[in-house]
Amino acid sequence: GQFSTGYYNDEEAVELAKRIAALKSCWPVEQWGAFGEDSIGVLAHYSEQVARIRNELRKRKLFSVSVERVLNVQ
C-alpha cells in the first residue's frame, strides 16, 4: 500500500553502492579537495531498500553516506 515499507531491489542497492565507490575512487582531490561522502544523500521510498543500500555501502566502507526514506526528509 501507500505506506508499505517492505519492497526492495538488491541489484539497485548494489549498483548504487558501486557507483558511489567509483565516484570516490576517481575523485580529483587535487582540484576539488577531499571527497566528502557525508555530503552525499540517497533517498529511497521503502525502509527495506534503505537498509539494503546502507548494508551495501558499509561493505564498501562508505559509512558517512546518508540514506533515508523519502518520507523522512519531506
C-alpha positions as CSV (number, residue, x, y, z in Angstrom):
1,G,0.0,0.0,0.0
2,Q,0.9,3.7,0.1
3,F,2.8,3.3,3.4
4,S,4.3,-0.1,2.7
5,T,7.9,-0.4,3.9
6,G,8.8,-3.8,2.6
7,Y,9.8,-3.5,-1.1
8,Y,13.5,-3.9,-2.0
9,N,15.7,-4.3,-5.1
10,D,19.1,-5.9,-4.3
11,E,20.5,-5.1,-7.8
12,E,19.7,-1.4,-7.4
13,A,21.3,-1.3,-3.9
14,V,24.5,-3.0,-5.2
15,E,24.6,-0.7,-8.3
16,L,24.2,2.4,-6.2
17,A,26.9,1.5,-3.8
18,K,29.3,0.6,-6.7
19,R,28.7,4.0,-8.3
20,I,29.3,5.9,-5.1
21,A,32.5,3.8,-4.5
22,A,33.6,4.5,-8.1
23,L,33.0,8.2,-7.7
24,K,35.1,8.2,-4.5
25,S,38.0,6.3,-6.2
26,C,38.2,8.7,-9.2
27,W,37.6,11.9,-7.2
28,P,40.1,14.6,-8.3
29,V,41.3,15.5,-4.8
30,E,44.0,17.9,-6.2
31,Q,41.3,20.0,-7.9
32,W,38.3,19.7,-5.7
33,G,39.7,18.8,-2.3
34,A,38.9,15.8,-0.2
35,F,35.9,13.6,-1.1
36,G,33.1,14.3,1.3
37,E,30.9,11.2,1.4
38,D,28.9,12.9,4.2
39,S,27.7,15.4,1.5
40,I,26.0,12.6,-0.4
41,G,22.4,11.8,0.2
42,V,20.4,8.9,-1.1
43,L,16.6,8.7,-0.9
44,A,14.5,5.5,-1.2
45,H,10.8,5.1,-0.9
46,Y,10.9,1.9,1.2
47,S,12.7,1.2,4.5
48,E,13.8,-2.2,3.4
49,Q,15.5,-0.7,0.4
50,V,17.2,1.9,2.7
51,A,18.5,-1.0,4.9
52,R,19.9,-2.8,1.9
53,I,21.5,0.3,0.4
54,R,23.1,1.0,3.8
55,N,24.4,-2.5,4.0
56,E,26.0,-2.3,0.5
57,L,27.6,1.0,1.4
58,R,29.0,-0.5,4.6
59,K,30.5,-3.4,2.7
60,R,32.5,-0.7,0.7
61,K,33.4,1.2,3.9
62,L,31.2,4.2,2.9
63,F,29.9,4.8,6.4
64,S,29.1,8.5,6.1
65,V,26.7,8.5,3.1
66,S,23.3,9.5,4.3
67,V,20.5,7.1,3.2
68,E,16.9,7.9,4.2
69,R,13.3,7.2,3.3
70,V,11.6,9.9,1.2
71,L,9.0,10.4,4.0
72,N,11.8,11.2,6.5
73,V,13.0,14.2,4.5
74,Q,9.8,15.8,3.3
